Amino acid sequence: MAHRAIAERTRRRVNRRLMPFLFALFIVAYLDRANVGFAALRMSRELHFPDDVFGLGGGIFFLGYFLLEIPGTVLVEVWSARKWIARIMLTWGVLASATGWIHTAHQFYWVRFFLGVAEAGFFPGIVVYLSHWYRQQDRGKAVAMFMAAIPASQVLGSPLAAVLLRVHWLGYDGWRWLLTFEGIPAIVLGAITLFYLT
């Protein structure tokens, strides 16, 4: 009986330490994935992009994601989950912010491709990381708590996008600020990840 109580107390402590932080990481991941959709209309108008640019950009993102997904997951296991997840966050934050300053379709394609490469391995890497902290019978619930960040990101991201799309600071349209500012949390959380995760 005492063994079960200790196991339950340990699980609750792990939940309190990891879940809020991992939840925040996943919210930021989905904000950075969805924000280009919010920016698309104004971006297309300013840069004179034809309709197919965003479809191709989406496909190119997932091509980059696909190419590094499995190697990225393996690196989490053999190198360091903490360092790899931090690297993912830092590079995708920089690239997500850089998307706000593109001027041509080719620049958009390149940034989307490298954003996919940068983000690859994040979700499976987190699942591998959770497998080191949770017993097999608790992992499903842990992953479900982590994945609840997907709808939460839309609850937060939609109104945030609406506000940022209205600004015109320094003569630049709001879509540029939306993409720039929504990449910054990934950079900040990436730096924190190096010290917070163990």
N, CA, C and O atoms as a DFTB+ gen file, in Angstrom:
792 C
 N C O
     1  1       0.820      -1.201       0.000
     2  2       0.000       0.000       0.000
     3  2       0.869       1.273       0.000
     4  3       0.587       2.229      -0.722
     5  1       1.931       1.264       0.824
     6  2       2.826       2.422       0.879
     7  2       3.519       2.623      -0.461
     8  3       3.750       3.756      -0.883
     9  1       3.854       1.511      -1.135
    10  2       4.502       1.586      -2.451
    11  2       3.593       2.283      -3.463
    12  3       4.054       3.107      -4.252
    13  1       2.302       1.951      -3.439
    14  2       1.340       2.567      -4.359
    15  2       1.181       4.058      -4.073
    16  3       1.066       4.859      -5.000
    17  1       1.174       4.431      -2.801
    18  2       1.046       5.847      -2.424
    19  2       2.267       6.639      -2.883
    20  3       2.137       7.768      -3.357
    21  1       3.447       6.050      -2.741
    22  2       4.676       6.719      -3.199
    23  2       4.658       6.885      -4.718
    24  3       5.030       7.938      -5.236
    25  1       4.225       5.842      -5.427
    26  2       4.154       5.906      -6.891
    27  2       3.181       6.990      -7.341
    28  3       3.461       7.731      -8.283
    29  1       2.033       7.082      -6.662
    30  2       1.028       8.097      -7.020
    31  2       1.553       9.501      -6.732
    32  3       1.366      10.416      -7.535
    33  1       2.202       9.664      -5.597
    34  2       2.763      10.973      -5.242
    35  2       3.850      11.382      -6.247
    36  3       3.929      12.545      -6.641
    37  1       4.673      10.432      -6.653
    38  2       5.722      10.705      -7.640
    39  2       5.116      11.105      -8.978
    40  3       5.583      12.049      -9.615
    41  1       4.081      10.392      -9.406
    42  2       3.418      10.711     -10.677
    43  2       2.842      12.120     -10.653
    44  3       2.960      12.863     -11.628
    45  1       2.215      12.488      -9.527
    46  2       1.650      13.840      -9.409
    47  2       2.745      14.905      -9.463
    48  3       2.556      15.960     -10.068
    49  1       3.888      14.633      -8.832
    50  2       5.002      15.592      -8.860
    51  2       5.554      15.747     -10.273
    52  3       5.857      16.856     -10.712
    53  1       5.682      14.631     -10.978
    54  2       6.152      14.687     -12.371
    55  2       5.159      15.480     -13.217
    56  3       5.557      16.309     -14.036
    57  1       3.855      15.222     -13.014
    58  2       2.822      15.974     -13.746
    59  2       2.955      17.470     -13.493
    60  3       2.932      18.269     -14.429
    61  1       3.094      17.845     -12.235
    62  2       3.181      19.278     -11.895
    63  2       4.417      19.928     -12.504
    64  3       4.376      21.089     -12.913
    65  1       5.505      19.188     -12.564
    66  2       6.743      19.774     -13.094
    67  2       6.767      19.810     -14.616
    68  3       7.149      20.824     -15.201
    69  1       6.370      18.732     -15.260
    70  2       6.533      18.629     -16.712
    71  2       5.347      19.132     -17.522
    72  3       5.531      19.853     -18.503
    73  1       4.138      18.764     -17.128
    74  2       2.988      19.001     -18.006
    75  2       2.737      20.469     -18.334
    76  3       2.518      20.777     -19.506
    77  1       2.754      21.391     -17.377
    78  2       2.519      22.792     -17.768
    79  2       3.566      23.305     -18.765
    80  3       3.237      24.035     -19.701
    81  1       4.815      22.919     -18.557
    82  2       5.882      23.384     -19.448
    83  2       5.750      22.766     -20.834
    84  3       5.828      23.475     -21.837
    85  1       5.549      21.447     -20.903
    86  2       5.401      20.786     -22.201
    87  2       4.147      21.266     -22.922
    88  3       4.136      21.388     -24.147
    89  1       3.092      21.539     -22.159
    90  2       1.857      22.089     -22.713
    91  2       2.149      23.435     -23.382
    92  3       1.689      23.696     -24.493
    93  1       2.913      24.281     -22.697
    94  2       3.279      25.592     -23.263
    95  2       4.112      25.429     -24.536
    96  3       3.916      26.168     -25.501
    97  1       5.039      24.467     -24.544
    98  2       5.844      24.229     -25.749
    99  2       4.966      23.848     -26.932
   100  3       5.172      24.322     -28.049
   101  1       3.985      22.989     -26.676
   102  2       3.131      22.524     -27.772
   103  2       2.186      23.623     -28.245
   104  3       1.871      23.691     -29.433
   105  1       1.732      24.479     -27.343
   106  2       0.918      25.635     -27.753
   107  2       1.725      26.503     -28.720
   108  3       1.223      26.911     -29.767
   109  1       2.960      26.775     -28.362
   110  2       3.823      27.602     -29.213
   111  2       4.059      26.921     -30.559
   112  3       4.086      27.585     -31.595
   113  1       4.231      25.602     -30.547
   114  2       4.438      24.865     -31.803
   115  2       3.254      25.050     -32.736
   116  3       3.433      25.279     -33.932
   117  1       2.046      24.951     -32.197
   118  2       0.877      25.084     -33.059
   119  2       0.575      26.524     -33.422
   120  3       0.019      26.784     -34.489
   121  1       0.927      27.464     -32.564
   122  2       0.804      28.876     -32.953
   123  2       1.660      29.144     -34.183
   124  3       1.216      29.792     -35.131
   125  1       2.888      28.640     -34.158
   126  2       3.803      28.872     -35.276
   127  2       3.382      28.129     -36.539
   128  3       3.723      28.551     -37.644
   129  1       2.655      27.043     -36.393
   130  2       2.166      26.332     -37.583
   131  2       0.974      27.045     -38.204
   132  3       0.855      27.128     -39.426
   133  1       0.096      27.556     -37.354
   134  2      -1.165      28.121     -37.842
   135  2      -1.068      29.588     -38.229
   136  3      -1.902      30.073     -38.993
   137  1      -0.075      30.307     -37.725
   138  2      -0.071      31.757     -37.922
   139  2       0.053      32.173     -39.384
   140  3      -0.447      33.232     -39.762
   141  1       0.705      31.367     -40.208
   142  2       0.833      31.723     -41.625
   143  2      -0.543      31.713     -42.306
   144  3      -0.769      32.451     -43.265
   145  1      -1.447      30.886     -41.813
   146  2      -2.812      30.886     -42.334
   147  2      -3.536      32.188     -42.028
   148  3      -4.284      32.703     -42.859
   149  1      -3.309      32.719     -40.826
   150  2      -3.910      34.007     -40.471
   151  2      -3.297      35.143     -41.290
   152  3      -3.984      36.101     -41.645
   153  1      -2.018      35.032     -41.582
   154  2      -1.307      36.090     -42.309
   155  2      -1.520      36.022     -43.817
   156  3      -1.237      36.989     -44.524
   157  1      -2.013      34.897     -44.316
   158  2      -2.014      34.617     -45.758
   159  2      -2.677      35.703     -46.603
   160  3      -2.111      36.116     -47.616
   161  1      -3.844      36.167     -46.219
   162  2      -4.579      37.119     -47.055
   163  2      -3.797      38.420     -47.239
   164  3      -3.611      38.888     -48.362
   165  1      -3.348      38.990     -46.144
   166  2      -2.609      40.255     -46.239
   167  2      -1.227      40.062     -46.856
   168  3      -0.733      40.912     -47.596
   169  1      -0.623      38.931     -46.536
   170  2       0.685      38.616     -47.100
   171  2       0.587      38.514     -48.620
   172  3       1.415      39.072     -49.339
   173  1      -0.427      37.801     -49.104
   174  2      -0.634      37.641     -50.550
   175  2      -0.869      38.976     -51.228
   176  3      -0.351      39.240     -52.313
   177  1      -1.654      39.810     -50.575
   178  2      -1.969      41.112     -51.153
   179  2      -0.713      41.980     -51.264
   180  3      -0.477      42.607     -52.297
   181  1       0.087      42.013     -50.201
   182  2       1.283      42.866     -50.217
   183  2       2.367      42.332     -51.152
   184  3       3.018      43.102     -51.857
   185  1       2.557      41.017     -51.156
   186  2       3.658      40.425     -51.924
   187  2       3.232      39.928     -53.303
   188  3       4.048      39.407     -54.063
   189  1       1.933      40.095     -53.620
   190  2       1.382      39.689     -54.917
   191  2       1.594      38.195     -55.178
   192  3       1.972      37.793     -56.279
   193  1       1.346      37.385     -54.149
   194  2       1.468      35.939     -54.296
   195  2       0.221      35.380     -54.959
   196  3      -0.887      35.735     -54.557
   197  1       0.359      34.517     -55.962
   198  2      -0.815      33.802     -56.472
   199  2      -1.296      32.788     -55.427
   200  3      -0.580      32.480     -54.474
   201  1      -2.506      32.278     -55.615
   202  2      -3.123      31.388     -54.625
   203  2      -2.307      30.130     -54.340
   204  3      -2.327      29.632     -53.214
   205  1      -1.605      29.617     -55.313
   206  2      -0.904      28.343     -55.123
   207  2       0.349      28.446     -54.253
   208  3       0.892      27.419     -53.847
   209  1       0.815      29.646     -53.959
   210  2       2.039      29.807     -53.168
   211  2       1.874      29.199     -51.772
   212  3       2.789      28.542     -51.273
   213  1       0.722      29.411     -51.142
   214  2       0.533      28.901     -49.783
   215  2       0.344      27.394     -49.761
   216  3       0.784      26.727     -48.825
   217  1      -0.305      26.854     -50.781
   218  2      -0.421      25.397     -50.875
   219  2       0.935      24.739     -51.048
   220  3       1.242      23.749     -50.385
   221  1       1.739      25.288     -51.936
   222  2       3.077      24.748     -52.152
   223  2       3.953      24.951     -50.913
   224  3       4.727      24.069     -50.541
   225  1       3.825      26.113     -50.283
   226  2       4.582      26.375     -49.047
   227  2       4.233      25.394     -47.943
   228  3       5.110      24.953     -47.200
   229  1       2.931      25.044     -47.830
   230  2       2.513      24.044     -46.847
   231  2       3.104      22.684     -47.144
   232  3       3.558      21.985     -46.238
   233  1       3.099      22.304     -48.422
   234  2       3.683      21.024     -48.814
   235  2       5.175      20.976     -48.579
   236  3       5.709      19.956     -48.144
   237  1       5.849      22.077     -48.866
   238  2       7.298      22.146     -48.665
   239  2       7.637      22.057     -47.178
   240  3       8.639      21.448     -46.805
   241  1       6.804      22.664     -46.329
   242  2       7.006      22.545     -44.880
   243  2       7.018      21.071     -44.476
   244  3       7.918      20.624     -43.764
   245  1       6.018      20.324     -44.933
   246  2       5.918      18.923     -44.523
   247  2       6.965      18.038     -45.191
   248  3       7.287      16.971     -44.669
   249  1       7.500      18.459     -46.330
   250  2       8.625      17.733     -46.921
   251  2       9.840      17.832     -45.997
   252  3      10.479      16.823     -45.698
   253  1      10.154      19.037     -45.551
   254  2      11.254      19.222     -44.601
   255  2      11.012      18.472     -43.304
   256  3      11.928      17.869     -42.744
   257  1       9.786      18.514     -42.834
   258  2       9.396      17.816     -41.600
   259  2       9.609      16.316     -41.758
   260  3      10.169      15.662     -40.878
   261  1       9.159      15.779     -42.886
   262  2       9.271      14.345     -43.171
   263  2      10.730      13.890     -43.215
   264  3      11.069      12.834     -42.681
   265  1      11.585      14.679     -43.845
   266  2      12.981      14.280     -44.030
   267  2      13.748      14.128     -42.716
   268  3      14.647      13.293     -42.618
   269  1      13.401      14.925     -41.713
   270  2      14.152      14.862     -40.458
   271  2      13.355      14.266     -39.297
   272  3      13.875      14.180     -38.184
   273  1      12.123      13.858     -39.528
   274  2      11.272      13.360     -38.438
   275  2      11.879      12.150     -37.727
   276  3      12.028      12.171     -36.506
   277  1      12.225      11.118     -38.452
   278  2      12.763       9.908     -37.821
   279  2      14.178      10.149     -37.285
   280  3      14.447       9.800     -36.136
   281  1      15.092      10.733     -38.070
   282  2      16.419      11.015     -37.484
   283  2      16.336      11.907     -36.241
   284  3      17.091      11.722     -35.287
   285  1      15.416      12.873     -36.260
   286  2      15.256      13.756     -35.102
   287  2      14.791      13.008     -33.873
   288  3      15.241      13.288     -32.762
   289  1      13.889      12.056     -34.065
   290  2      13.393      11.259     -32.950
   291  2      14.493      10.358     -32.396
   292  3      14.604      10.183     -31.183
   293  1      15.293       9.795     -33.274
   294  2      16.415       8.949     -32.836
   295  2      17.410       9.781     -32.021
   296  3      17.938       9.307     -31.015
   297  1      17.664      11.015     -32.454
   298  2      18.593      11.877     -31.720
   299  2      18.109      12.176     -30.308
   300  3      18.917      12.298     -29.387
   301  1      16.795      12.295     -30.132
   302  2      16.249      12.509     -28.790
   303  2      16.655      11.360     -27.882
   304  3      17.011      11.568     -26.722
   305  1      16.599      10.155     -28.414
   306  2      16.894       8.961     -27.616
   307  2      18.390       8.783     -27.368
   308  3      18.792       8.449     -26.254
   309  1      19.217       8.999     -28.387
   310  2      20.639       8.674     -28.239
   311  2      21.512       9.858     -27.812
   312  3      22.597       9.652     -27.269
   313  1      21.066      11.068     -28.044
   314  2      21.892      12.223     -27.707
   315  2      21.401      12.839     -26.405
   316  3      21.927      12.530     -25.336
   317  1      20.401      13.705     -26.486
   318  2      19.883      14.380     -25.303
   319  2      18.538      14.988     -25.652
   320  3      18.452      15.870     -26.507
   321  1      17.493      14.521     -24.997
   322  2      16.160      15.071     -25.254
   323  2      16.132      16.565     -24.955
   324  3      15.592      17.349     -25.735
   325  1      16.703      16.947     -23.849
   326  2      16.700      18.350     -23.438
   327  2      17.371      19.228     -24.492
   328  3      16.815      20.253     -24.887
   329  1      18.545      18.842     -24.945
   330  2      19.280      19.652     -25.921
   331  2      18.602      19.641     -27.286
   332  3      18.555      20.670     -27.960
   333  1      18.079      18.496     -27.700
   334  2      17.453      18.412     -29.020
   335  2      16.154      19.204     -29.057
   336  3      15.888      19.913     -30.027
   337  1      15.339      19.091     -28.004
   338  2      14.083      19.853     -27.951
   339  2      14.389      21.350     -27.890
   340  3      13.701      22.147     -28.528
   341  1      15.412      21.734     -27.132
   342  2      15.810      23.150     -27.082
   343  2      16.268      23.629     -28.456
   344  3      15.906      24.728     -28.873
   345  1      17.056      22.826     -29.163
   346  2      17.513      23.177     -30.513
   347  2      16.337      23.354     -31.448
   348  3      16.294      24.297     -32.237
   349  1      15.379      22.440     -31.358
   350  2      14.183      22.540     -32.194
   351  2      13.477      23.864     -31.933
   352  3      13.147      24.593     -32.869
   353  1      13.245      24.173     -30.666
   354  2      12.519      25.399     -30.315
   355  2      13.270      26.651     -30.799
   356  3      12.669      27.552     -31.385
   357  1      14.562      26.697     -30.553
   358  2      15.345      27.879     -30.936
   359  2      15.350      28.090     -32.448
   360  3      15.108      29.200     -32.921
   361  1      15.623      27.033     -33.205
   362  2      15.702      27.211     -34.659
   363  2      14.340      27.474     -35.270
   364  3      14.229      28.275     -36.198
   365  1      13.289      26.812     -34.767
   366  2      11.997      27.096     -35.378
   367  2      11.512      28.483     -34.988
   368  3      10.819      29.127     -35.775
   369  1      11.857      28.965     -33.791
   370  2      11.486      30.329     -33.415
   371  2      12.140      31.369     -34.313
   372  3      11.495      32.323     -34.750
   373  1      13.425      31.175     -34.585
   374  2      14.152      32.101     -35.471
   375  2      13.550      32.074     -36.874
   376  3      13.322      33.123     -37.475
   377  1      13.292      30.873     -37.393
   378  2      12.746      30.757     -38.755
   379  2      11.307      31.254     -38.837
   380  3      10.919      31.868     -39.831
   381  1      10.514      30.993     -37.800
   382  2       9.134      31.493     -37.795
   383  2       9.129      33.015     -37.810
   384  3       8.344      33.627     -38.535
   385  1       9.998      33.630     -37.016
   386  2      10.098      35.094     -37.015
   387  2      10.626      35.616     -38.346
   388  3      10.181      36.660     -38.823
   389  1      11.568      34.900     -38.945
   390  2      12.129      35.317     -40.238
   391  2      11.079      35.307     -41.339
   392  3      11.190      36.052     -42.313
   393  1      10.057      34.465     -41.190
   394  2       8.984      34.417     -42.190
   395  2       8.312      35.775     -42.331
   396  3       7.810      36.114     -43.403
   397  1       8.301      36.550     -41.260
   398  2       7.692      37.873     -41.302
   399  2       8.441      38.880     -42.154
   400  3       7.945      39.985     -42.374
   401  1       9.619      38.527     -42.636
   402  2      10.438      39.494     -43.361
   403  2      10.808      39.028     -44.760
   404  3      11.755      39.533     -45.363
   405  1      10.056      38.063     -45.270
   406  2      10.304      37.599     -46.636
   407  2       9.681      38.577     -47.636
   408  3       8.797      39.361     -47.287
   409  1      10.157      38.518     -48.883
   410  2       9.643      39.409     -49.928
   411  2       9.263      38.678     -51.207
   412  3       8.569      39.238     -52.056
   413  1       9.709      37.430     -51.355
   414  2       9.431      36.695     -52.590
   415  2       8.890      35.308     -52.264
   416  3       9.047      34.810     -51.150
   417  1       8.257      34.698     -53.249
   418  2       7.745      33.335     -53.081
   419  2       8.884      32.361     -52.808
   420  3       8.733      31.449     -51.995
   421  1      10.019      32.539     -53.472
   422  2      11.151      31.633     -53.242
   423  2      11.670      31.731     -51.809
   424  3      12.014      30.716     -51.203
   425  1      11.726      32.929     -51.274
   426  2      12.117      33.083     -49.871
   427  2      11.114      32.381     -48.963
   428  3      11.499      31.731     -47.991
   429  1       9.829      32.513     -49.280
   430  2       8.778      31.847     -48.505
   431  2       8.969      30.337     -48.535
   432  3       8.886      29.681     -47.496
   433  1       9.223      29.782     -49.712
   434  2       9.418      28.331     -49.837
   435  2      10.617      27.861     -49.019
   436  3      10.535      26.862     -48.304
   437  1      11.723      28.581     -49.127
   438  2      12.920      28.176     -48.386
   439  2      12.691      28.240     -46.884
   440  3      13.067      27.320     -46.159
   441  1      12.080      29.313     -46.414
   442  2      11.827      29.429     -44.972
   443  2      10.877      28.333     -44.510
   444  3      11.087      27.746     -43.448
   445  1       9.829      28.044     -45.292
   446  2       8.888      26.980     -44.904
   447  2       9.584      25.618     -44.890
   448  3       9.340      24.813     -43.992
   449  1      10.442      25.352     -45.870
   450  2      11.157      24.074     -45.892
   451  2      12.026      23.930     -44.641
   452  3      11.965      22.910     -43.954
   453  1      12.831      24.948     -44.349
   454  2      13.726      24.862     -43.191
   455  2      12.962      24.911     -41.869
   456  3      13.431      24.382     -40.861
   457  1      11.793      25.539     -41.869
   458  2      10.945      25.494     -40.679
   459  2      10.471      24.065     -40.426
   460  3      10.436      23.616     -39.280
   461  1      10.109      23.353     -41.485
   462  2       9.744      21.938     -41.344
   463  2      10.901      21.102     -40.838
   464  3      10.725      20.253     -39.965
   465  1      12.089      21.341     -41.386
   466  2      13.295      20.631     -40.924
   467  2      13.547      20.943     -39.448
   468  3      13.849      20.047     -38.660
   469  1      13.422      22.224     -39.081
   470  2      13.690      22.641     -37.702
   471  2      12.715      22.015     -36.717
   472  3      13.105      21.621     -35.618
   473  1      11.448      21.922     -37.107
   474  2      10.418      21.432     -36.185
   475  2      10.337      19.908     -36.142
   476  3       9.728      19.351     -35.229
   477  1      10.935      19.234     -37.105
   478  2      10.857      17.769     -37.179
   479  2      11.413      17.137     -35.908
   480  3      12.429      17.577     -35.370
   481  1      10.745      16.123     -35.452
   482  2      11.173      15.412     -34.257
   483  2      10.616      15.972     -32.971
   484  3      10.816      15.380     -31.911
   485  1       9.910      17.116     -33.030
   486  2       9.401      17.719     -31.799
   487  2       8.356      16.826     -31.133
   488  3       8.533      16.416     -29.986
   489  1       7.274      16.524     -31.840
   490  2       6.206      15.734     -31.217
   491  2       6.682      14.339     -30.816
   492  3       6.512      13.958     -29.658
   493  1       7.277      13.553     -31.737
   494  2       7.738      12.235     -31.293
   495  2       8.845      12.328     -30.248
   496  3       8.974      11.447     -29.398
   497  1       9.637      13.382     -30.307
   498  2      10.672      13.569     -29.295
   499  2      10.087      13.773     -27.911
   500  3      10.605      13.249     -26.925
   501  1       8.996      14.542     -27.841
   502  2       8.315      14.735     -26.560
   503  2       7.727      13.414     -26.076
   504  3       7.790      13.103     -24.887
   505  1       7.154      12.638     -26.996
   506  2       6.587      11.337     -26.613
   507  2       7.691      10.423     -26.073
   508  3       7.492       9.741     -25.068
   509  1       8.842      10.407     -26.729
   510  2       9.982       9.618     -26.231
   511  2      10.402      10.137     -24.856
   512  3      10.647       9.351     -23.941
   513  1      10.483      11.447     -24.715
   514  2      10.854      12.046     -23.429
   515  2       9.876      11.627     -22.330
   516  3      10.292      11.267     -21.229
   517  1       8.575      11.673     -22.632
   518  2       7.570      11.271     -21.644
   519  2       7.716       9.807     -21.255
   520  3       7.426       9.433     -20.119
   521  1       8.164       8.979     -22.189
   522  2       8.318       7.552     -21.883
   523  2       9.390       7.313     -20.822
   524  3       9.410       6.254     -20.196
   525  1      10.273       8.274     -20.614
   526  2      11.293       8.143     -19.569
   527  2      10.766       8.565     -18.198
   528  3      11.367       8.245     -17.173
   529  1       9.650       9.278     -18.184
   530  2       9.117       9.799     -16.931
   531  2       7.828       9.117     -16.480
   532  3       7.466       9.199     -15.306
   533  1       7.137       8.449     -17.389
   534  2       5.838       7.850     -17.064
   535  2       5.867       6.348     -17.280
   536  3       6.479       5.845     -18.222
   537  1       5.185       5.641     -16.375
   538  2       5.011       4.205     -16.560
   539  2       4.138       3.977     -17.789
   540  3       3.402       4.868     -18.213
   541  1       4.228       2.799     -18.345
   542  2       3.486       2.486     -19.566
   543  2       1.993       2.753     -19.399
   544  3       1.361       3.295     -20.305
   545  1       1.423       2.381     -18.259
   546  2      -0.018       2.561     -18.050
   547  2      -0.415       4.030     -17.869
   548  3      -1.598       4.358     -17.953
   549  1       0.550       4.914     -17.624
   550  2       0.250       6.341     -17.443
   551  2       0.556       7.185     -18.681
   552  3       0.191       8.359     -18.735
   553  1       1.220       6.598     -19.665
   554  2       1.673       7.386     -20.822
   555  2       0.535       7.911     -21.678
   556  3       0.605       9.036     -22.173
   557  1      -0.503       7.126     -21.858
   558  2      -1.630       7.577     -22.677
   559  2      -2.244       8.849     -22.131
   560  3      -2.534       9.778     -22.885
   561  1      -2.442       8.896     -20.823
   562  2      -3.006      10.088     -20.188
   563  2      -2.042      11.271     -20.304
   564  3      -2.467      12.404     -20.529
   565  1      -0.746      11.003     -20.151
   566  2       0.253      12.076     -20.260
   567  2       0.262      12.670     -21.667
   568  3       0.304      13.890     -21.827
   569  1       0.224      11.812     -22.683
   570  2       0.211      12.297     -24.072
   571  2      -1.078      13.060     -24.354
   572  3      -1.057      14.078     -25.046
   573  1      -2.205      12.573     -23.821
   574  2      -3.484      13.272     -24.021
   575  2      -3.447      14.665     -23.394
   576  3      -3.940      15.623     -23.989
   577  1      -2.866      14.784     -22.195
   578  2      -2.755      16.105     -21.556
   579  2      -1.890      17.032     -22.407
   580  3      -2.210      18.207     -22.584
   581  1      -0.809      16.499     -22.923
   582  2       0.100      17.262     -23.775
   583  2      -0.613      17.714     -25.048
   584  3      -0.460      18.860     -25.470
   585  1      -1.387      16.822     -25.662
   586  2      -2.052      17.136     -26.928
   587  2      -3.245      18.075     -26.768
   588  3      -3.726      18.631     -27.755
   589  1      -3.722      18.257     -25.551
   590  2      -4.793      19.233     -25.327
   591  2      -4.327      20.644     -25.673
   592  3      -5.142      21.562     -25.770
   593  1      -3.038      20.815     -25.857
   594  2      -2.501      22.123     -26.253
   595  2      -2.915      22.514     -27.668
   596  3      -2.907      23.699     -28.001
   597  1      -3.276      21.545     -28.506
   598  2      -3.648      21.874     -29.892
   599  2      -4.874      22.782     -29.917
   600  3      -4.801      23.867     -30.494
   601  1      -6.014      22.382     -29.308
   602  2      -7.142      23.324     -29.313
   603  2      -6.860      24.577     -28.489
   604  3      -7.348      25.657     -28.821
   605  1      -6.082      24.445     -27.422
   606  2      -5.755      25.623     -26.611
   607  2      -4.977      26.647     -27.431
   608  3      -5.147      27.852     -27.243
   609  1      -4.128      26.177     -28.334
   610  2      -3.350      27.109     -29.162
   611  2      -4.264      27.920     -30.069
   612  3      -3.981      29.086     -30.346
   613  1      -5.345      27.326     -30.530
   614  2      -6.277      28.064     -31.384
   615  2      -7.109      29.051     -30.576
   616  3      -7.434      30.137     -31.055
   617  1      -7.452      28.669     -29.351
   618  2      -8.184      29.583     -28.470
   619  2      -7.339      30.822     -28.192
   620  3      -7.866      31.935     -28.157
   621  1      -6.050      30.642     -27.997
   622  2      -5.148      31.777     -27.762
   623  2      -4.712      32.459     -29.055
   624  3      -4.649      33.686     -29.132
   625  1      -4.412      31.653     -30.065
   626  2      -3.819      32.180     -31.286
   627  2      -4.744      33.012     -32.141
   628  3      -4.307      33.994     -32.741
   629  1      -6.008      32.649     -32.213
   630  2      -6.944      33.391     -33.071
   631  2      -7.115      34.834     -32.625
   632  3      -6.947      35.735     -33.447
   633  1      -7.444      35.100     -31.347
   634  2      -7.562      36.505     -30.945
   635  2      -6.230      37.258     -30.997
   636  3      -6.197      38.447     -31.317
   637  1      -5.130      36.561     -30.679
   638  2      -3.819      37.203     -30.765
   639  2      -3.515      37.612     -32.201
   640  3      -3.008      38.706     -32.449
   641  1      -3.825      36.734     -33.139
   642  2      -3.618      37.053     -34.557
   643  2      -4.473      38.241     -34.972
   644  3      -4.013      39.118     -35.703
   645  1      -5.718      38.270     -34.504
   646  2      -6.607      39.384     -34.854
   647  2      -6.034      40.715     -34.377
   648  3      -6.106      41.715     -35.090
   649  1      -5.468      40.729     -33.179
   650  2      -4.879      41.963     -32.637
   651  2      -3.633      42.354     -33.430
   652  3      -3.490      43.508     -33.833
   653  1      -2.736      41.400     -33.653
   654  2      -1.474      41.717     -34.333
   655  2      -1.670      42.080     -35.802
   656  3      -0.893      42.861     -36.351
   657  1      -2.680      41.532     -36.435
   658  2      -2.929      41.878     -37.836
   659  2      -3.389      43.325     -38.001
   660  3      -3.312      43.877     -39.098
   661  1      -3.865      43.940     -36.925
   662  2      -4.347      45.324     -36.999
   663  2      -3.241      46.359     -36.832
   664  3      -3.452      47.536     -37.124
   665  1      -2.068      45.941     -36.369
   666  2      -1.010      46.928     -36.110
   667  2      -0.270      47.277     -37.401
   668  3      -0.209      46.479     -38.336
   669  1       0.281      48.467     -37.428
   670  2       1.095      48.933     -38.561
   671  2       2.265      49.729     -38.001
   672  3       2.393      50.928     -38.248
   673  1       3.113      49.046     -37.245
   674  2       4.248      49.715     -36.626
   675  2       5.374      49.915     -37.628
   676  3       5.640      49.054     -38.467
   677  1       6.022      51.047     -37.526
   678  2       7.192      51.381     -38.348
   679  2       6.921      51.243     -39.843
   680  3       7.838      51.005     -40.629
   681  1       5.668      51.392     -40.224
   682  2       5.303      51.320     -41.635
   683  2       5.144      49.913     -42.182
   684  3       4.943      49.743     -43.385
   685  1       5.228      48.898     -41.328
   686  2       5.078      47.511     -41.780
   687  2       3.693      46.991     -41.429
   688  3       3.137      47.316     -40.380
   689  1       3.152      46.185     -42.319
   690  2       1.820      45.613     -42.136
   691  2       1.802      44.631     -40.964
   692  3       2.834      44.086     -40.573
   693  1       0.614      44.421     -40.419
   694  2       0.437      43.553     -39.263
   695  2       0.840      42.107     -39.477
   696  3       1.262      41.443     -38.530
   697  1       0.719      41.595     -40.712
   698  2       1.090      40.196     -40.933
   699  2       2.563      39.970     -40.615
   700  3       2.934      38.901     -40.131
   701  1       3.408      40.967     -40.884
   702  2       4.839      40.830     -40.581
   703  2       5.067      40.760     -39.068
   704  3       5.880      39.967     -38.593
   705  1       4.346      41.590     -38.321
   706  2       4.490      41.588     -36.866
   707  2       3.911      40.313     -36.263
   708  3       4.456      39.779     -35.298
   709  1       2.821      39.831     -36.822
   710  2       2.230      38.572     -36.345
   711  2       3.257      37.447     -36.424
   712  3       3.499      36.755     -35.435
   713  1       3.856      37.266     -37.589
   714  2       4.820      36.183     -37.773
   715  2       6.080      36.404     -36.934
   716  3       6.644      35.454     -36.390
   717  1       6.512      37.646     -36.833
   718  2       7.715      37.952     -36.051
   719  2       7.492      37.678     -34.569
   720  3       8.283      36.977     -33.937
   721  1       6.412      38.232     -34.014
   722  2       6.177      38.107     -32.574
   723  2       5.821      36.689     -32.152
   724  3       6.174      36.270     -31.050
   725  1       5.129      35.944     -33.007
   726  2       4.746      34.594     -32.606
   727  2       5.915      33.613     -32.688
   728  3       5.796      32.489     -32.203
   729  1       7.027      34.001     -33.281
   730  2       8.228      33.166     -33.238
   731  2       9.054      33.375     -31.979
   732  3       9.822      32.498     -31.585
   733  1       8.899      34.530     -31.349
   734  2       9.718      34.868     -30.178
   735  2       9.491      33.923     -28.994
   736  3      10.469      33.525     -28.361
   737  1       8.240      33.541     -28.659
   738  2       8.075      32.604     -27.536
   739  2       8.830      31.289     -27.718
   740  3       9.304      30.714     -26.738
   741  1       8.951      30.808     -28.947
   742  2       9.706      29.570     -29.181
   743  2      11.180      29.769     -28.845
   744  3      11.815      28.872     -28.289
   745  1      11.723      30.925     -29.174
   746  2      13.129      31.212     -28.863
   747  2      13.331      31.264     -27.348
   748  3      14.274      30.678     -26.815
   749  1      12.436      31.970     -26.668
   750  2      12.537      32.103     -25.206
   751  2      12.384      30.743     -24.533
   752  3      13.184      30.382     -23.670
   753  1      11.352      29.985     -24.927
   754  2      11.133      28.669     -24.318
   755  2      12.246      27.688     -24.671
   756  3      12.567      26.804     -23.876
   757  1      12.834      27.833     -25.850
   758  2      13.970      26.982     -26.206
   759  2      15.140      27.194     -25.271
   760  3      15.786      26.234     -24.849
   761  1      15.419      28.453     -24.944
   762  2      16.508      28.745     -24.005
   763  2      16.182      28.206     -22.615
   764  3      17.053      27.658     -21.941
   765  1      14.935      28.360     -22.189
   766  2      14.523      27.854     -20.870
   767  2      14.602      26.334     -20.831
   768  3      14.974      25.758     -19.808
   769  1      14.257      25.681     -21.936
   770  2      14.277      24.215     -22.006
   771  2      15.644      23.652     -21.635
   772  3      15.728      22.614     -20.978
   773  1      16.701      24.318     -22.044
   774  2      18.058      23.850     -21.726
   775  2      18.289      23.705     -20.228
   776  3      19.060      22.851     -19.790
   777  1      17.616      24.545     -19.444
   778  2      17.822      24.528     -17.997
   779  2      16.694      23.818     -17.247
   780  3      16.901      23.307     -16.146
   781  1      15.508      23.790     -17.844
   782  2      14.339      23.275     -17.119
   783  2      14.175      21.767     -17.244
   784  3      13.943      21.080     -16.249
   785  1      14.293      21.254     -18.459
   786  2      14.129      19.812     -18.634
   787  2      15.384      19.090     -18.161
   788  3      16.495      19.616     -18.239
   789  1      15.177      17.868     -17.667
   790  2      16.317      17.064     -17.199
   791  2      16.335      15.731     -17.907
   792  3      17.216      14.909     -17.654
